[in-house]
Amino acid sequence: MSGEFYQIWVYLSTTPLLGLTVTLVAYQAGMWIYTRANLHPLLNPVLIAVVLLVGLLMVTGTDYRTYFDGAQFVHFMLGPATVALAVPLYQQFQKVKKSFVLILVSIVTGSTVAALSAIGVAWLMGTTQETLLSLAPKSVTAPIAMGIAEATGGVPSLTAVLVILTGILGAVLGTWTLNALRIKDWRARGLAMGTASHGIGTARALQVNEIAGAFASLAMGLNGLATAVLLPILIGLIF
Protein backbone atom coordinates (compact mmCIF):
# COMPACT_ATOMS: atom_id res chain seq x y z
CA MET A 1 0.00 0.00 0.00
CA SER A 2 2.83 2.37 0.87
CA GLY A 3 4.45 1.58 -2.49
CA GLU A 4 1.24 2.41 -4.34
CA PHE A 5 0.91 5.63 -2.40
CA TYR A 6 4.49 6.55 -3.26
CA GLN A 7 3.85 5.90 -6.97
CA ILE A 8 0.72 8.05 -6.88
CA TRP A 9 2.65 10.81 -5.15
CA VAL A 10 5.50 10.63 -7.70
CA TYR A 11 2.99 10.88 -10.56
CA LEU A 12 1.02 13.75 -9.02
CA SER A 13 4.17 15.67 -8.15
CA THR A 14 4.97 15.98 -11.87
CA THR A 15 1.54 17.41 -12.80
CA PRO A 16 -0.61 20.39 -11.78
CA LEU A 17 -3.02 17.85 -10.26
CA LEU A 18 -0.83 17.81 -7.13
CA GLY A 19 -2.18 21.08 -5.71
CA LEU A 20 -5.78 20.22 -6.52
CA THR A 21 -5.54 16.71 -5.08
CA VAL A 22 -3.87 17.60 -1.81
CA THR A 23 -6.25 20.54 -1.29
CA LEU A 24 -9.32 18.36 -1.72
CA VAL A 25 -7.88 15.59 0.43
CA ALA A 26 -6.88 18.02 3.18
CA TYR A 27 -10.32 19.63 3.26
CA GLN A 28 -12.04 16.24 3.22
CA ALA A 29 -9.86 15.18 6.16
CA GLY A 30 -10.84 18.39 7.93
CA MET A 31 -14.53 17.73 7.30
CA TRP A 32 -14.18 14.17 8.56
CA ILE A 33 -12.63 15.36 11.83
CA TYR A 34 -15.13 18.25 12.11
CA THR A 35 -18.10 15.91 11.65
CA ARG A 36 -16.75 13.34 14.11
CA ALA A 37 -16.30 16.15 16.66
CA ASN A 38 -19.97 17.11 16.32
CA LEU A 39 -19.13 20.35 14.43
CA HIS A 40 -16.97 21.71 17.22
CA PRO A 41 -15.82 25.22 16.12
CA LEU A 42 -12.23 24.66 17.28
CA LEU A 43 -11.95 21.90 14.69
CA ASN A 44 -13.00 24.07 11.77
CA PRO A 45 -12.30 22.15 8.51
CA VAL A 46 -10.63 25.15 6.85
CA LEU A 47 -8.23 25.50 9.77
CA ILE A 48 -7.41 21.78 9.69
CA ALA A 49 -6.92 21.84 5.91
CA VAL A 50 -4.55 24.83 6.15
CA VAL A 51 -2.47 23.15 8.87
CA LEU A 52 -2.29 19.89 6.90
CA LEU A 53 -1.34 21.64 3.66
CA VAL A 54 1.34 23.83 5.23
CA GLY A 55 2.81 20.78 6.97
CA LEU A 56 2.76 18.72 3.78
CA LEU A 57 4.39 21.43 1.65
CA MET A 58 7.11 21.93 4.27
CA VAL A 59 7.84 18.22 4.68
CA THR A 60 7.96 17.56 0.93
CA GLY A 61 9.80 20.79 0.09
CA THR A 62 7.11 21.74 -2.42
CA ASP A 63 7.18 25.43 -3.33
CA TYR A 64 3.99 27.50 -3.32
CA ARG A 65 4.00 28.13 -7.09
CA THR A 66 4.02 24.40 -7.83
CA TYR A 67 1.20 23.86 -5.37
CA PHE A 68 -0.91 26.71 -6.73
CA ASP A 69 -0.62 25.47 -10.35
CA GLY A 70 -3.22 22.89 -9.38
CA ALA A 71 -4.94 24.65 -6.51
CA GLN A 72 -5.95 27.52 -8.80
CA PHE A 73 -8.89 25.35 -9.94
CA VAL A 74 -10.25 25.53 -6.40
CA HIS A 75 -9.54 29.26 -6.42
CA PHE A 76 -11.57 29.58 -9.63
CA MET A 77 -14.56 27.86 -8.04
CA LEU A 78 -14.68 30.45 -5.24
CA GLY A 79 -16.62 32.72 -7.60
CA PRO A 80 -19.51 30.31 -8.34
CA ALA A 81 -19.53 29.23 -4.67
CA THR A 82 -19.91 32.86 -3.57
CA VAL A 83 -22.77 33.40 -6.02
CA ALA A 84 -24.45 30.25 -4.66
CA LEU A 85 -24.70 31.97 -1.27
CA ALA A 86 -27.53 34.00 -2.80
CA VAL A 87 -29.80 30.95 -2.57
CA PRO A 88 -30.29 30.98 1.25
CA LEU A 89 -30.54 34.75 1.06
CA TYR A 90 -33.37 34.49 -1.46
CA GLN A 91 -35.16 32.01 0.80
CA GLN A 92 -35.10 34.57 3.64
CA PHE A 93 -35.85 37.57 1.44
CA GLN A 94 -39.00 38.66 3.33
CA LYS A 95 -37.07 38.86 6.62
CA VAL A 96 -34.32 40.85 4.94
CA LYS A 97 -36.81 43.23 3.32
CA LYS A 98 -38.45 44.10 6.65
CA SER A 99 -35.19 45.18 8.26
CA PHE A 100 -33.17 46.40 5.30
CA VAL A 101 -32.40 49.90 6.64
CA LEU A 102 -31.24 48.54 10.00
CA ILE A 103 -29.17 45.96 8.18
CA LEU A 104 -27.42 48.62 6.13
CA VAL A 105 -26.67 50.69 9.23
CA SER A 106 -25.33 47.62 11.04
CA ILE A 107 -23.08 46.58 8.18
CA VAL A 108 -21.66 50.06 7.56
CA THR A 109 -20.97 50.39 11.29
CA GLY A 110 -19.42 46.95 11.43
CA SER A 111 -17.27 47.62 8.36
CA THR A 112 -15.95 50.87 9.84
CA VAL A 113 -15.27 49.38 13.28
CA ALA A 114 -13.53 46.33 11.79
CA ALA A 115 -11.12 48.47 9.80
CA LEU A 116 -10.46 51.13 12.44
CA SER A 117 -10.02 48.67 15.30
CA ALA A 118 -7.52 46.65 13.28
CA ILE A 119 -5.57 49.76 12.33
CA GLY A 120 -5.67 51.05 15.92
CA VAL A 121 -4.46 47.86 17.56
CA ALA A 122 -1.71 47.33 14.99
CA TRP A 123 -0.60 50.95 15.30
CA LEU A 124 -0.31 50.60 19.09
CA MET A 125 1.91 47.58 18.49
CA GLY A 126 4.26 49.68 16.36
CA THR A 127 3.43 48.12 12.99
CA THR A 128 4.65 49.73 9.78
CA GLN A 129 2.27 51.78 7.65
CA GLU A 130 2.46 49.23 4.85
CA THR A 131 1.29 46.50 7.22
CA LEU A 132 -1.48 48.74 8.55
CA LEU A 133 -2.76 49.27 5.03
CA SER A 134 -2.57 45.53 4.35
CA LEU A 135 -4.46 44.74 7.55
CA ALA A 136 -7.29 47.27 7.18
CA PRO A 137 -9.48 45.28 4.70
CA LYS A 138 -9.01 41.95 6.54
CA SER A 139 -12.74 41.39 7.15
CA VAL A 140 -13.89 41.26 3.52
CA THR A 141 -13.58 38.43 1.06
CA ALA A 142 -10.08 37.93 -0.37
CA PRO A 143 -10.49 39.21 -3.98
CA ILE A 144 -12.01 42.49 -2.77
CA ALA A 145 -9.55 42.83 0.12
CA MET A 146 -6.54 42.30 -2.15
CA GLY A 147 -7.87 44.88 -4.61
CA ILE A 148 -8.37 47.42 -1.81
CA ALA A 149 -4.88 46.75 -0.42
CA GLU A 150 -3.30 47.21 -3.84
CA ALA A 151 -5.16 50.49 -4.39
CA THR A 152 -4.33 51.94 -0.96
CA GLY A 153 -0.65 51.00 -0.75
CA GLY A 154 -0.82 47.70 1.14
CA VAL A 155 0.66 44.34 0.18
CA PRO A 156 -2.03 42.16 -1.47
CA SER A 157 -0.32 38.84 -0.65
CA LEU A 158 -0.06 39.81 3.04
CA THR A 159 -3.69 40.92 2.97
CA ALA A 160 -4.73 37.52 1.59
CA VAL A 161 -3.06 35.76 4.53
CA LEU A 162 -4.66 38.14 7.04
CA VAL A 163 -8.08 37.66 5.42
CA ILE A 164 -7.83 33.88 5.79
CA LEU A 165 -6.68 34.17 9.41
CA THR A 166 -9.56 36.54 10.17
CA GLY A 167 -12.08 34.16 8.62
CA ILE A 168 -10.74 31.17 10.54
CA LEU A 169 -10.72 33.08 13.84
CA GLY A 170 -14.27 34.25 13.20
CA ALA A 171 -15.46 30.73 12.46
CA VAL A 172 -13.68 29.30 15.51
CA LEU A 173 -14.50 31.99 18.08
CA GLY A 174 -17.61 33.64 16.62
CA THR A 175 -20.19 31.35 18.19
CA TRP A 176 -18.61 31.55 21.64
CA THR A 177 -18.27 35.32 21.42
CA LEU A 178 -21.90 35.81 20.41
CA ASN A 179 -23.06 33.43 23.12
CA ALA A 180 -20.99 35.32 25.71
CA LEU A 181 -22.61 38.57 24.57
CA ARG A 182 -26.03 36.87 24.84
CA ILE A 183 -26.96 37.70 21.27
CA LYS A 184 -29.74 35.22 20.47
CA ASP A 185 -31.34 36.72 17.35
CA TRP A 186 -30.20 34.61 14.39
CA ARG A 187 -30.38 37.63 12.09
CA ALA A 188 -27.98 39.61 14.28
CA ARG A 189 -25.67 36.63 14.70
CA GLY A 190 -25.54 36.10 10.95
CA LEU A 191 -24.85 39.78 10.24
CA ALA A 192 -22.01 39.75 12.77
CA MET A 193 -20.42 36.62 11.34
CA GLY A 194 -20.64 37.77 7.72
CA THR A 195 -19.38 41.27 8.46
CA ALA A 196 -16.49 40.19 10.67
CA SER A 197 -15.28 37.05 8.96
CA HIS A 198 -16.55 37.03 5.34
CA GLY A 199 -17.00 33.67 3.57
CA ILE A 200 -15.47 31.37 6.18
CA GLY A 201 -17.64 32.89 8.91
CA THR A 202 -20.63 32.66 6.59
CA ALA A 203 -19.98 28.96 6.04
CA ARG A 204 -19.94 28.46 9.81
CA ALA A 205 -23.19 30.45 10.18
CA LEU A 206 -24.86 28.29 7.52
CA GLN A 207 -23.92 25.17 9.47
CA VAL A 208 -25.43 26.55 12.67
CA ASN A 209 -28.71 28.05 11.42
CA GLU A 210 -30.20 28.77 7.98
CA ILE A 211 -31.47 32.25 8.95
CA ALA A 212 -28.06 33.17 10.35
CA GLY A 213 -26.48 31.82 7.17
CA ALA A 214 -28.71 33.92 4.94
CA PHE A 215 -28.00 37.11 6.84
CA ALA A 216 -24.29 36.28 6.93
CA SER A 217 -24.34 35.92 3.13
CA LEU A 218 -25.95 39.33 2.81
CA ALA A 219 -23.50 40.89 5.26
CA MET A 220 -20.50 39.42 3.49
CA GLY A 221 -21.54 40.92 0.14
CA LEU A 222 -22.57 44.33 1.44
CA ASN A 223 -19.52 44.56 3.70
CA GLY A 224 -17.29 44.06 0.68
CA LEU A 225 -19.04 46.92 -1.08
CA ALA A 226 -19.06 49.18 1.99
CA THR A 227 -15.38 48.55 2.72
CA ALA A 228 -14.37 49.20 -0.89
CA VAL A 229 -16.12 52.59 -0.74
CA LEU A 230 -15.39 53.70 2.82
CA LEU A 231 -11.91 52.38 3.52
CA PRO A 232 -10.02 54.53 0.97
CA ILE A 233 -11.79 57.59 2.45
CA LEU A 234 -10.86 56.60 6.02
CA ILE A 235 -7.28 55.89 5.01
CA GLY A 236 -7.09 59.28 3.30
CA LEU A 237 -8.25 60.94 6.54
CA ILE A 238 -5.92 58.94 8.80
CA PHE A 239 -2.73 58.92 6.76
C-alpha positions, 0 to 999 in steps of 0.5 A, spaced: 500 500 500 505 504 501 508 503 495 502 504 491 501 511 495 508 513 493 507 511 486 501 516 486 505 521 489 510 521 484 505 521 478 502 527 481 508 531 483 509 531 476 503 534 474 498 540 476 493 535 479 498 535 485 495 542 488 488 540 486 488 533 489 492 535 496 487 541 497 481 536 496 484 531 500 486 536 506 479 539 506 475 532 506 480 530 512 478 536 515 470 535 514 471 528 517 474 530 523 469 536 524 463 531 523 466 526 528 467 532 533 460 534 532 461 540 528 466 543 534 468 550 532 475 549 534 476 543 529 474 548 523 475 544 517 478 550 513 483 550 519 485 543 519 486 543 511 490 549 512 495 546 517 495 539 513 497 543 507 502 547 510 505 541 513 505 537 507 508 542 503 514 543 508 515 536 509 515 535 501 519 541 500 514 543 495 514 550 493 507 554 493 508 556 485 508 548 484 502 547 489 498 553 486 498 550 479 493 545 481 490 549 486 488 555 482 482 550 480 479 551 487 480 558 487 476 559 480 470 555 483 470 560 489 466 565 484 460 560 483 460 558 490 460 565 492 454 566 487 451 560 490 450 563 497 444 568 494 440 561 494 439 561 502 438 569 502 433 568 497 429 564 501 429 569 507 428 575 502 422 577 506 425 577 513 431 581 509 426 586 506 423 588 513 429 590 516 433 592 510 435 599 513 437 597 519 441 591 516 445 597 512 446 601 518 449 595 522 453 593 516 456 600 515 458 600 522 461 593 522 465 595 516 468 601 519 469 598 526 472 592 523 477 596 519 479 602 524 479 597 530 484 593 526 488 599 524 488 602 531 491 595 535 496 594 529 498 601 530 499 601 538 503 595 536 508 599 532 506 596 525 509 599 519 504 603 515 504 598 509 502 593 514 497 597 517 494 598 510 494 591 508 491 589 515 485 594 514 481 590 509 481 583 513 474 582 514 472 582 507 472 576 502 479 575 499 479 578 492 475 584 494 480 585 500 486 584 495 484 589 490 483 594 496 490 593 499 493 594 492 489 600 491 491 603 498 498 601 498 498 595 502 501 588 500 495 584 497 499 577 498 499 579 506 492 581 505 490 575 503 493 571 509 490 576 514 483 575 510 484 567 511 486 568 518 480 573 520 475 568 517 478 562 521 478 566 527 471 568 526 469 561 524 472 558 531 471 563 536 464 567 533 459 562 536 462 563 543 463 570 542 456 571 540 453 566 546 458 570 551 454 577 549 447 573 549 446 575 542 440 570 540 437 573 534 439 569 528 439 575 524 444 579 528 448 573 529 448 572 521 450 579 520 455 579 525 459 573 522 458 575 515 461 582 516 467 580 521 469 574 517 466 574 510 466 567 507 469 562 512 464 565 517 458 565 513 460 557 512 460 556 519 453 560 520 450 556 515 452 550 518 449 553 525 442 556 522 439 557 515 437 564 517 443 566 520 447 563 514 442 567 509 444 574 513 451 572 513 451 571 506 448 578 505 452 581 510 459 578 506 456 581 500 454 588 502 460 589 507 465 588 501 461 593 497 461 598 503 469 597 505 471 598 498 467 605 498 469 607 505 476 604 507 479 609 501 476 615 504 478 613 512 485 611 510 485 618 506 483 621 513 488 617 517 494 617 513 
